[in-house]
Amino acid sequence: MRIDELPRSDRIEDRRGGASGIPIGRTGGLGLGTIVILCLIGWALGINPLYLIGGAETLSGSRGSQQGDQPAAGGQTGSPNDPMRVFVSAVLGSTEAQWNDIFAQANKAYQPPTLVMFSGATRSACGLAQSAMGPFYCPNDQKVYLDTTFFQDLERRFRGCDVGSKSCQFSQAYVIAHEVGHHVQNLLGILPQVQQAQSGATKVESNQLQVRVELQADCFAGVWANHSEEQWRFIEPGDVEAAMQTASAIGDDRLQKQSQGYVVPDAFTHGTSEQRTRWFMTGLKSGQVPSCNTFQAEKL
């Protein structure tokens, strides 16, 4: 993946390395015991399963609202020239450019999110953010939260994906673009509608709605990649395959099979490996937002 020509975003709060003063025992909607168990599962699998439930928690608001405990916006602790920050700035900047254009074509104004880079734990308007939760989007403050050690998990997970090299960058960009996709859903009014529908739904129905939300965000990530490739020709051989490997590895069916030996479709929150791969490719091939309407799709 080539990032040299991608525009840079200054909408980054770099909280890495700062003293958060956060008591780890306070976990918002997740108990400490749950966090520990899921961390152990993640360690056994080589990738953190909590990434799967990040979106569901964001929508349900189970992380709580602790706005008063957030670090001051714009506080920076990392170097602006740090390679990871440069990479994140480039990916975020490219999402801003593409979604600005897409919204403008629909006579709408795009309001880009802020991306918070942190290490260990930090506060969000949706509650405590911990590295164990994986990347997530908080609609309460319209920010994407990213502990970049998650990227190291991806690098360790896949063969041919070397730590510190460019071989994993498109997979990492896909993760960021997916979370920005949730922000797009929020701006379009999709997240509030789903949250309202989930409030009166059964657990199974709520999970089914969540799957459609997550698959649409995968598709939106594909739309971003389509438009960015057309403008900057930034995709290199093997990039798409690496991203598809990532999408497949974090499918509900594969993670359930690895963790418990069997699959429970009613417990899916993000979709199967095949679904996640297919919906990303739908957005990548079409480059059209209407092609990502998972809520009216007969086949997910």
VMD Tcl script that draws the C-alpha trace (Angstrom):
set ca {
  {0.00 0.00 0.00}
  {1.39 3.39 -1.01}
  {0.54 6.32 1.27}
  {2.85 9.00 -0.10}
  {0.14 10.77 -2.09}
  {-2.65 10.37 0.45}
  {-3.74 13.60 2.17}
  {-2.97 13.92 5.87}
  {-5.58 14.54 8.52}
  {-4.99 16.69 11.58}
  {-8.09 15.31 13.32}
  {-6.04 12.99 15.52}
  {-5.78 12.98 19.29}
  {-2.64 11.11 20.22}
  {-3.03 9.95 23.81}
  {-0.40 7.22 23.68}
  {2.12 7.21 26.45}
  {0.17 9.64 28.64}
  {-0.74 8.95 32.23}
  {-4.44 8.18 32.05}
  {-5.08 7.68 35.76}
  {-7.84 5.27 34.87}
  {-8.70 2.52 37.33}
  {-8.67 -0.65 35.26}
  {-11.34 -2.23 37.44}
  {-13.94 0.15 35.98}
  {-14.99 -1.35 32.69}
  {-18.23 0.38 31.77}
  {-20.65 -2.27 30.51}
  {-18.15 -5.12 30.75}
  {-17.19 -6.68 34.03}
  {-13.51 -7.16 34.82}
  {-13.98 -10.92 34.85}
  {-15.41 -10.79 31.32}
  {-12.48 -8.69 30.14}
  {-9.99 -11.18 31.62}
  {-11.73 -14.19 30.05}
  {-11.93 -12.58 26.65}
  {-8.32 -11.48 26.85}
  {-7.33 -15.10 27.48}
  {-9.39 -16.23 24.49}
  {-7.73 -13.58 22.38}
  {-4.31 -14.70 23.52}
  {-5.13 -18.29 22.61}
  {-6.38 -17.33 19.14}
  {-3.70 -14.78 18.41}
  {-6.27 -12.03 17.77}
  {-8.64 -10.30 20.13}
  {-12.25 -11.58 19.94}
  {-13.48 -8.45 21.72}
  {-13.13 -6.69 18.38}
  {-16.29 -8.56 17.43}
  {-18.44 -7.01 20.13}
  {-17.06 -3.49 19.97}
  {-19.67 -2.29 17.49}
  {-22.54 -3.90 19.35}
  {-21.51 -2.26 22.62}
  {-21.19 1.09 20.90}
  {-24.73 0.89 19.56}
  {-26.29 -0.39 22.75}
  {-24.51 2.18 24.89}
  {-23.36 -0.50 27.30}
  {-20.06 1.26 27.85}
  {-21.98 3.95 29.64}
  {-21.59 7.71 29.44}
  {-18.57 9.16 31.21}
  {-17.95 12.33 29.28}
  {-16.56 14.20 32.21}
  {-13.55 11.89 32.52}
  {-12.15 12.34 29.01}
  {-8.71 13.81 28.40}
  {-8.77 17.26 26.90}
  {-9.40 17.23 23.16}
  {-6.32 17.78 21.07}
  {-3.90 16.68 23.81}
  {-0.87 15.18 22.10}
  {1.68 12.85 23.64}
  {3.19 11.21 20.55}
  {5.56 12.59 17.94}
  {3.87 13.94 14.78}
  {6.58 12.12 12.81}
  {5.93 8.75 14.41}
  {5.49 6.24 11.54}
  {2.25 4.83 12.95}
  {0.76 8.28 13.40}
  {1.82 9.27 9.87}
  {0.13 6.14 8.52}
  {-3.08 6.68 10.51}
  {-3.14 10.35 9.47}
  {-2.84 9.34 5.81}
  {-5.62 6.75 5.97}
  {-7.91 9.07 7.92}
  {-7.13 11.92 5.52}
  {-8.06 9.75 2.55}
  {-11.39 8.81 4.14}
  {-12.10 12.51 4.71}
  {-11.37 13.34 1.07}
  {-13.52 10.55 -0.35}
  {-16.50 10.91 1.97}
  {-16.43 14.69 1.50}
  {-16.82 14.12 -2.24}
  {-19.46 11.42 -1.87}
  {-21.57 13.53 0.50}
  {-21.15 16.62 -1.71}
  {-22.50 14.68 -4.69}
  {-25.64 14.05 -2.63}
  {-25.81 17.73 -1.62}
  {-24.84 16.89 1.93}
  {-22.00 18.11 4.14}
  {-19.62 15.54 5.55}
  {-18.42 16.12 9.11}
  {-15.28 14.00 9.61}
  {-14.68 12.15 12.87}
  {-11.71 12.54 15.17}
  {-9.48 9.51 15.65}
  {-8.05 8.90 19.11}
  {-4.84 6.90 19.31}
  {-4.25 5.54 22.80}
  {-2.28 2.94 24.68}
  {-3.74 0.75 27.39}
  {-6.88 2.66 28.30}
  {-8.54 6.04 27.89}
  {-11.91 7.69 28.33}
  {-14.53 8.06 25.64}
  {-18.04 9.49 25.69}
  {-19.20 5.86 25.51}
  {-17.21 4.94 28.62}
  {-13.83 3.36 29.19}
  {-11.82 2.39 26.12}
  {-9.34 -0.45 26.61}
  {-6.99 -2.17 24.22}
  {-8.84 -5.43 24.90}
  {-11.94 -3.99 23.24}
  {-10.34 -3.49 19.85}
  {-10.99 -0.44 17.64}
  {-14.47 1.06 17.94}
  {-16.54 4.09 17.02}
  {-18.37 6.10 19.67}
  {-21.36 7.99 18.25}
  {-21.71 10.05 21.44}
  {-18.55 12.04 20.66}
  {-18.17 11.04 16.98}
  {-14.68 9.65 17.54}
  {-12.89 6.51 16.45}
  {-10.81 4.91 19.22}
  {-7.74 2.93 18.26}
  {-5.11 1.28 20.41}
  {-2.49 0.64 17.77}
  {-1.35 -2.56 19.50}
  {-4.35 -4.06 17.71}
  {-2.35 -3.64 14.51}
  {0.45 -5.64 16.08}
  {-2.11 -8.40 16.68}
  {-2.87 -8.39 12.96}
  {0.83 -8.50 12.11}
  {1.40 -11.50 14.38}
  {-1.73 -13.23 13.15}
  {-0.95 -13.55 9.45}
  {1.96 -15.16 7.70}
  {3.73 -12.88 5.27}
  {2.65 -9.89 7.36}
  {5.88 -8.67 8.93}
  {5.91 -6.45 12.01}
  {6.94 -2.94 11.07}
  {6.69 -3.57 7.32}
  {4.21 -2.33 4.71}
  {2.77 -5.79 4.14}
  {-0.07 -5.32 6.63}
  {-0.94 -1.71 5.93}
  {-3.96 -2.24 3.71}
  {-5.46 -4.61 6.29}
  {-4.88 -1.95 8.92}
  {-6.39 0.70 6.66}
  {-9.44 -1.52 6.19}
  {-9.93 -1.59 9.97}
  {-9.81 2.22 10.17}
  {-12.10 2.61 7.15}
  {-14.58 0.18 8.72}
  {-14.81 2.31 11.87}
  {-15.15 5.48 9.77}
  {-17.95 3.60 8.02}
  {-19.80 3.54 11.34}
  {-19.38 7.31 11.50}
  {-20.92 7.61 8.04}
  {-23.82 5.48 9.25}
  {-24.24 7.85 12.19}
  {-24.30 10.92 9.95}
  {-26.86 9.25 7.69}
  {-29.10 8.52 10.67}
  {-28.69 4.75 10.37}
  {-27.15 4.13 13.80}
  {-29.87 6.02 15.71}
  {-32.58 4.11 13.84}
  {-30.94 0.78 14.57}
  {-30.43 1.65 18.23}
  {-34.11 2.52 18.52}
  {-35.10 -0.74 16.85}
  {-32.78 -2.74 19.10}
  {-34.28 -1.23 22.23}
  {-37.53 -3.11 21.65}
  {-36.06 -6.24 20.10}
  {-35.10 -9.63 21.44}
  {-31.43 -10.53 21.80}
  {-31.50 -12.55 18.59}
  {-33.25 -9.76 16.66}
  {-30.83 -7.20 18.07}
  {-27.87 -9.33 16.96}
  {-29.34 -9.67 13.48}
  {-29.63 -5.90 13.17}
  {-26.07 -5.53 14.42}
  {-24.80 -7.90 11.75}
  {-26.38 -5.70 9.08}
  {-24.74 -2.63 10.63}
  {-21.30 -4.25 10.62}
  {-21.56 -5.65 7.10}
  {-22.60 -2.24 5.82}
  {-19.53 -0.70 7.48}
  {-17.42 -3.34 5.71}
  {-19.05 -2.33 2.44}
  {-18.45 1.37 3.14}
  {-14.78 0.52 3.69}
  {-14.82 -1.01 0.23}
  {-16.39 2.17 -1.22}
  {-13.55 4.19 0.32}
  {-10.96 1.84 -1.17}
  {-12.60 2.07 -4.62}
  {-12.56 5.86 -4.74}
  {-9.09 6.14 -3.21}
  {-7.66 3.68 -5.71}
  {-9.23 5.62 -8.57}
  {-7.69 8.87 -7.35}
  {-4.28 7.78 -6.00}
  {-3.61 4.24 -7.28}
  {-2.45 3.34 -3.79}
  {-3.24 -0.38 -3.76}
  {-0.32 -2.72 -4.40}
  {-0.34 -6.43 -5.35}
  {-1.48 -8.57 -2.45}
  {-3.13 -5.73 -0.54}
  {-6.73 -6.72 -1.24}
  {-5.97 -10.37 -0.51}
  {-4.47 -9.37 2.85}
  {-7.54 -7.32 3.73}
  {-9.81 -10.21 2.78}
  {-7.75 -12.50 4.97}
  {-8.31 -10.09 7.84}
  {-12.07 -9.85 7.18}
  {-12.30 -13.62 7.00}
  {-10.31 -14.16 10.19}
  {-12.64 -11.96 12.25}
  {-15.86 -13.49 10.98}
  {-18.19 -14.64 13.76}
  {-18.34 -18.21 12.53}
  {-14.57 -18.67 12.44}
  {-13.98 -17.12 15.85}
  {-16.78 -19.13 17.44}
  {-15.46 -22.32 15.87}
  {-11.95 -21.59 17.13}
  {-13.01 -20.60 20.64}
  {-15.77 -23.11 21.41}
  {-15.65 -25.71 18.64}
  {-19.10 -24.95 17.23}
  {-21.06 -22.10 15.66}
  {-24.14 -20.33 17.05}
  {-25.59 -18.15 14.25}
  {-28.08 -16.43 16.58}
  {-25.10 -15.04 18.52}
  {-23.47 -13.46 15.48}
  {-22.87 -9.72 15.77}
  {-20.56 -8.99 12.81}
  {-21.34 -11.60 10.18}
  {-19.60 -14.69 8.86}
  {-16.19 -14.70 7.23}
  {-17.80 -15.12 3.82}
  {-20.24 -12.27 4.43}
  {-17.60 -9.84 5.64}
  {-15.38 -10.59 2.66}
  {-18.24 -10.38 0.16}
  {-19.62 -7.08 1.41}
  {-16.21 -5.43 1.42}
  {-15.73 -6.60 -2.16}
  {-19.21 -5.31 -3.04}
  {-18.17 -1.80 -2.01}
  {-14.73 -2.14 -3.59}
  {-16.12 -3.21 -6.95}
  {-19.08 -0.82 -7.15}
  {-17.81 2.27 -5.33}
  {-21.47 3.12 -4.77}
  {-23.11 3.75 -1.40}
  {-26.53 2.34 -2.51}
  {-24.86 -1.03 -3.18}
  {-24.21 -1.25 0.58}
  {-27.85 -1.36 1.67}
  {-27.58 -4.43 3.86}
  {-30.91 -3.64 5.50}
  {-32.85 -4.42 2.33}
  {-30.63 -7.19 1.06}
  {-32.37 -10.55 0.72}
  {-29.05 -12.33 1.12}
  {-26.53 -11.17 3.67}
}
mol new
graphics top color blue
foreach p $ca { graphics top sphere $p radius 0.5 }
foreach p [lrange $ca 0 end-1] q [lrange $ca 1 end] { graphics top cylinder $p $q radius 0.2 }
display resetview
